[in-house]
Amino acid sequence: MEERVKFTPVNDRVLVEIFDTEDTTEGGIIIPEVAKEKVVDGIVRAVGRGSATAKGVVVPIDVMVGDHVVTKKYGGTEITIDGRGYTCVREDDILGVVG
């Protein structure tokens, strides 16, 4: 069952739930927050209606809620909703769907 998020992106934006990264390596070394790789993948939790062309025709977004996506490394804006981490990206910042 898909989790409902109290957030609706506008236009061509997509809300992606950020995957947690490991804080410790297999060898037991603790990785500080500043040394972690910026998260680039996650699960789509909400999508906007799409972008409008110059003639006003709305082009729907290609990804759907529940898709596992990979985004540009520094794309989007990180936000917190109900204590959970998300990133809101433009559809152009999504590189592809996994699986």
Backbone as CSV, one residue per row, in Angstrom:
resi,resn,N_x,N_y,N_z,CA_x,CA_y,CA_z,C_x,C_y,C_z
1,MET,0.841,-1.181,0.000,0.000,0.000,0.000,0.884,1.241,0.000
2,GLU,0.626,2.171,-0.925,1.420,3.389,-1.025,1.097,4.322,0.141
3,GLU,2.137,4.929,0.672,1.955,5.868,1.772,1.527,7.217,1.212
4,ARG,0.493,7.779,1.784,-0.031,9.073,1.338,0.762,10.187,2.015
5,VAL,1.218,11.156,1.234,1.993,12.286,1.744,1.130,13.536,1.677
6,LYS,1.182,14.359,2.720,0.395,15.592,2.781,1.129,16.713,2.059
7,PHE,1.406,16.506,0.775,2.126,17.491,-0.026,1.810,17.205,-1.485
8,THR,1.440,18.233,-2.224,1.194,18.075,-3.649,2.128,19.002,-4.406
9,PRO,3.068,18.443,-5.161,3.964,19.286,-5.947,3.167,20.030,-7.028
10,VAL,3.686,21.166,-7.464,3.030,21.923,-8.524,3.754,21.728,-9.846
11,ASN,3.008,21.893,-10.917,3.522,21.827,-12.284,4.355,20.582,-12.537
12,ASP,5.631,20.750,-12.925,6.470,19.603,-13.317,7.371,19.121,-12.190
13,ARG,6.938,19.298,-10.945,7.762,18.880,-9.809,7.324,17.508,-9.297
14,VAL,8.305,16.797,-8.717,8.090,15.441,-8.215,8.665,15.355,-6.805
15,LEU,7.910,14.791,-5.868,8.381,14.601,-4.503,8.963,13.197,-4.379
16,VAL,10.257,13.117,-3.989,10.959,11.838,-3.888,11.359,11.606,-2.442
17,GLU,10.980,10.446,-1.890,11.410,10.092,-0.540,12.861,9.640,-0.606
18,ILE,13.693,10.257,0.186,15.126,10.013,0.168,15.443,8.694,0.848
19,PHE,16.265,7.864,0.185,16.742,6.634,0.817,17.770,6.981,1.873
20,ASP,17.708,6.300,3.018,18.715,6.490,4.064,20.035,5.912,3.608
21,THR,21.132,6.594,3.952,22.460,6.069,3.664,23.048,5.534,4.955
22,GLU,23.920,4.577,4.836,24.539,3.962,6.006,25.453,4.963,6.720
23,ASP,25.435,4.949,8.054,26.290,5.812,8.857,27.632,5.152,9.171
24,THR,27.715,3.844,8.975,28.913,3.094,9.330,29.287,2.166,8.181
25,THR,30.584,2.067,7.892,31.041,1.147,6.854,31.021,-0.273,7.395
26,GLU,31.244,-1.258,6.501,31.285,-2.658,6.929,32.399,-2.884,7.948
27,GLY,33.472,-2.096,7.863,34.600,-2.239,8.782,34.392,-1.521,10.112
28,GLY,33.250,-0.844,10.275,32.944,-0.185,11.543,33.321,1.285,11.598
29,ILE,33.788,1.857,10.503,34.158,3.282,10.494,32.890,4.113,10.368
30,ILE,32.734,5.100,11.248,31.566,5.981,11.231,31.804,7.085,10.208
31,ILE,30.836,7.269,9.307,30.946,8.284,8.266,30.245,9.556,8.745
32,PRO,30.978,10.687,8.855,30.329,11.936,9.274,29.366,12.443,8.197
33,GLU,28.369,13.192,8.603,27.339,13.701,7.689,27.936,14.472,6.509
34,VAL,28.969,15.270,6.770,29.562,16.084,5.701,30.293,15.254,4.661
35,ALA,30.679,14.032,4.985,31.415,13.177,4.050,30.510,12.260,3.238
36,LYS,29.216,12.236,3.567,28.293,11.351,2.857,28.007,11.894,1.465
37,GLU,27.789,10.985,0.554,27.401,11.307,-0.811,25.975,11.858,-0.780
38,LYS,25.696,12.911,-1.527,24.335,13.428,-1.577,23.441,12.361,-2.196
39,VAL,22.279,12.141,-1.598,21.365,11.096,-2.046,20.892,11.397,-3.467
40,VAL,20.919,10.379,-4.306,20.502,10.574,-5.685,19.372,9.639,-6.096
41,ASP,18.885,8.812,-5.180,17.760,7.963,-5.556,16.759,7.816,-4.433
42,GLY,15.556,7.417,-4.815,14.494,7.267,-3.839,13.208,6.843,-4.521
43,ILE,12.120,6.924,-3.766,10.804,6.506,-4.251,9.921,7.736,-4.459
44,VAL,9.253,7.795,-5.598,8.335,8.898,-5.887,7.124,8.768,-4.971
45,ARG,6.826,9.834,-4.227,5.680,9.826,-3.309,4.540,10.722,-3.778
46,ALA,4.828,11.707,-4.658,3.777,12.584,-5.194,4.299,13.243,-6.461
47,VAL,3.391,13.547,-7.390,3.773,14.216,-8.631,2.834,15.379,-8.899
48,GLY,3.362,16.394,-9.582,2.545,17.521,-10.013,1.734,17.131,-11.239
49,ARG,0.985,18.080,-11.773,0.120,17.778,-12.918,0.877,17.751,-14.227
50,GLY,2.067,18.367,-14.282,2.857,18.404,-15.508,3.141,19.831,-15.914
51,SER,3.865,20.001,-17.006,4.213,21.342,-17.475,3.315,21.715,-18.643
52,ALA,3.106,23.015,-18.801,2.255,23.511,-19.882,3.114,23.991,-21.041
53,THR,2.669,23.693,-22.248,3.352,24.176,-23.443,2.981,25.635,-23.666
54,ALA,3.585,26.252,-24.672,3.274,27.648,-24.996,1.807,27.818,-25.389
55,LYS,1.184,26.759,-25.892,-0.231,26.813,-26.289,-1.164,26.450,-25.141
56,GLY,-0.606,26.176,-23.955,-1.422,25.875,-22.790,-1.793,24.418,-22.619
57,VAL,-1.239,23.547,-23.447,-1.517,22.113,-23.320,-0.626,21.540,-22.219
58,VAL,-1.224,20.841,-21.256,-0.463,20.262,-20.146,0.123,18.921,-20.569
59,VAL,1.450,18.798,-20.416,2.150,17.546,-20.714,2.344,16.825,-19.389
60,PRO,1.687,15.658,-19.196,1.792,14.966,-17.908,3.209,14.459,-17.633
61,ILE,3.504,14.238,-16.359,4.812,13.761,-15.918,4.936,12.270,-16.234
62,ASP,6.154,11.853,-16.642,6.390,10.463,-17.054,6.473,9.473,-15.900
63,VAL,6.842,9.924,-14.699,6.980,8.994,-13.576,5.688,8.942,-12.775
64,MET,5.515,7.836,-12.025,4.313,7.647,-11.222,4.687,7.446,-9.757
65,VAL,3.734,7.677,-8.880,3.925,7.413,-7.456,4.308,5.940,-7.297
66,GLY,5.369,5.691,-6.517,5.848,4.340,-6.291,7.066,3.978,-7.118
67,ASP,7.376,4.763,-8.166,8.560,4.488,-8.988,9.841,4.738,-8.198
68,HIS,10.854,3.887,-8.400,12.198,4.079,-7.834,12.969,4.859,-8.884
69,VAL,13.368,6.093,-8.541,14.022,6.970,-9.509,15.424,7.372,-9.062
70,VAL,16.230,7.771,-10.038,17.556,8.323,-9.800,17.519,9.761,-10.293
71,THR,18.010,10.687,-9.453,17.975,12.103,-9.806,19.385,12.667,-9.938
72,LYS,19.465,13.882,-10.486,20.747,14.567,-10.561,21.293,14.744,-9.157
73,LYS,22.596,14.720,-9.027,23.253,14.766,-7.721,22.869,16.001,-6.915
74,TYR,22.825,17.162,-7.544,22.532,18.393,-6.807,21.213,19.029,-7.229
75,GLY,20.300,18.228,-7.762,19.003,18.749,-8.172,18.025,18.759,-7.017
76,GLY,17.070,19.649,-7.075,15.978,19.652,-6.117,16.237,20.393,-4.825
77,THR,15.204,20.406,-4.005,15.227,21.064,-2.704,14.832,20.055,-1.648
78,GLU,15.666,19.915,-0.615,15.362,18.980,0.465,14.333,19.593,1.399
79,ILE,13.313,18.801,1.747,12.279,19.255,2.672,11.953,18.126,3.641
80,THR,11.354,18.492,4.773,10.918,17.515,5.764,9.415,17.648,5.930
81,ILE,8.718,16.515,5.835,7.273,16.488,6.022,6.980,15.396,7.040
82,ASP,6.328,15.769,8.126,5.995,14.818,9.196,7.226,14.049,9.671
83,GLY,8.374,14.728,9.755,9.596,14.128,10.280,10.359,13.246,9.303
84,ARG,9.922,13.157,8.053,10.596,12.330,7.050,11.254,13.221,6.002
85,GLY,12.398,12.747,5.484,13.151,13.518,4.511,12.731,13.241,3.078
86,TYR,12.546,14.311,2.318,12.177,14.216,0.916,13.008,15.233,0.134
87,THR,13.019,15.059,-1.179,13.564,16.094,-2.048,12.526,16.354,-3.129
88,CYS,12.312,17.612,-3.440,11.355,17.997,-4.465,12.165,18.428,-5.683
89,VAL,12.021,17.697,-6.787,12.808,17.949,-7.987,11.899,18.249,-9.169
90,ARG,12.460,18.927,-10.155,11.758,19.100,-11.425,11.865,17.790,-12.197
91,GLU,10.917,17.534,-13.039,10.944,16.301,-13.819,12.246,16.192,-14.620
92,ASP,12.779,17.300,-15.099,14.034,17.302,-15.858,15.222,16.828,-15.034
93,ASP,15.134,16.893,-13.682,16.222,16.451,-12.816,16.218,14.943,-12.594
94,ILE,15.165,14.258,-13.046,15.104,12.800,-12.909,15.819,12.176,-14.102
95,LEU,16.811,11.352,-13.784,17.616,10.731,-14.828,17.000,9.443,-15.363
96,GLY,16.265,8.738,-14.509,15.649,7.498,-14.953,14.937,6.768,-13.847
97,VAL,14.241,5.708,-14.259,13.494,4.850,-13.338,14.248,3.524,-13.235
98,VAL,14.445,3.057,-12.002,15.149,1.794,-11.759,14.142,0.648,-11.836
99,GLY,14.523,-0.410,-12.555,13.692,-1.616,-12.593,12.777,-1.735,-13.717
